[in-house]
Each structure stands twice: as structure tokens, then as C-alpha cells.
Amino acid sequence: MASKPPPKSDSFILSYPDPEILLITINRPAQMNSLPSAAHWEADAIMSWFDTSPHLHIAIITGTGPKSFCAGQDLIEQATFRATPPHPSQRRHPPSGFCGISRRVGKKPVIAAVNGFALGGGFEICLNCDLVVASPIVTFGLPEAIVGLYASAGGLPRLVRNVGMPLASEIALTGRRLTAAEALDCQLINKISSTPETVVEEAVEMAKRIAALSPDAVVVTRAALREAWETASVEHAVQVTAERYNEKLFAGENIGIGLEAFAGKRRPVWVPSKL
């Protein structure tokens, strides 16, 4: 567990299914786990704390209850803002986006364990997570245009890159929802859990496989994958990652630990990443 205590939050419960795994649970079931404005800043603080906590290697985000992962922005609160606009300093989203994740770059990977419908910002969270495990009963969608809004937290360009313009346009412009099976076919998610009840358990098993690797290697590999996804040039992505991380990676302890463990046919015992 991390040495510093996590930030306090009214909207999230933090737990540790494994010493190296952080489980973040959106805890607003009465509101279908929709998020008020303050929650985005709370989540941003949690994710920053996670990235700088040396003994935490990977995070999972899920929702409380069987119905909803996250129904997006709290539209009841949003409606009150039209009558009483918040102070300009209380912006709706931090730079890391909806729930501190939808536009997050970050350092360490995050898995979405999607336990119920993921709509609006809830879908935008999934679109920027590194891996997604979904319950078989899940539906995904971007219904913002139906209520006069648009998906402003980074989901639209990410959706286009993942599924192409025609399907992305249908989802965003007509309100079409995708089932878990359709999302898997579109490669928007990694797997469908065996049952609705086991989605978090199966996400934890996936997280354990990642947490067992060198934390340095995970950070650099994730950075290289994201650089390739963000840029148009494959070679540029290779060069940027090498310039940013190669010297630190090869000078670090974990690469020696991994190579010596391989040579000795034993399990490596990693040290916290200093990248």
C-alpha cells in the first residue's frame, strides 16, 4: 500500500484487492453513479496520488451496484448551473478530463471493470482506459446530443480512432447504444466477464498479471503504446519513447533484477519504479 494517505472523496471508495492494485469504486448508486462537478477534481487528485505512489502498479475503476458503471455527468446539477452558474475557478473538468481519466495521460495503467451501463462520460472513461473488462449486460453510448450537449471529454476523437467515422457518427449522432458483445466485436473492450457478478474479480486477475511485471517495463511499454496511438508516425513514437525512457530504464534496478531472475530461473522481486 502507498505510504501517503489517499485524497479524501465523497464520490469514490478506494480499496486494495492486492497490495499493488488500487480499486476505485464510483459510489453514487442512487444517481446511477453519475458524477457531480466536484467529483472530477477528486478523481484527478486520486489519480495523481496513484501515479506517485511507489507500491501501486495498476488501478481498476468500477461502479457501485449492478446497474450502472457511470451514467455520465450529473445532469440535475448541470441544470442548476444554468440558473446559478459556478464561479469560473470551479471548472467542470480538470485537464485530465471526466472522472480524472477521460483525457488522462498519466503514468500507470488503468482497467475499467464495467459493471453496468456506461453512458456519456462513463463511456468516455472506458475509451481512455488501458484495458476494459465488461459485464455481459453492459451497454455503451454517448447520448449527449439527445439532451442538447455533446461528448466534450475527449470521447469523440477516441471513438473515431477506434471504430472509424461511420460507426462513431452513428453512436454520437443517433444515440445508438452498443451491447457488450458489439463493443467486443468493435475492439472497444478486451473481454466480457463470465457473469455480471464476476466483472471486478476478472479485472483483478488481469491486473495481477500486469502487477507481476517490472513496474519500470509497464510504465515504458504503456508510454510507447500511447505515443503510437496519439501520433500519426510510427517511427516518431519509437523515437520519442526511447529519448524519454531508455537511459532511465537501462540504468534502473528492475532491468537487472529481471534478467538475473530469468537466468536463475526464479521469480523476480521488483523494487518500486523510479521512472
Buried (B, 14 or more C-beta within 10 A) or exposed (E): EBEEEBBEBEBBEBEEBBEBBBBBBBBBBEBBBBBBBBBBBBBBBBBBBBBEBEBBBBBBBBBBBEBBBBBBBBBEBBEEEEEEEEEEEEEBBBEBBBBBBBBBEBBBBBBBBBBBBBBBBBBBBBBBBBBBBBBBBBBBBBBBEEEEBEBBBBBBEBBBEBBEEEBBBEBBEEBBBBBBEBBBEBEBBBBBBEEBEBBBBBBBEBBBEBBBBBBBBBBBBBBBBBBBEEEEEEEEBEEBBEEBBEEBBEEBBBBEBBEEBEEEEEEBEBBBBEB
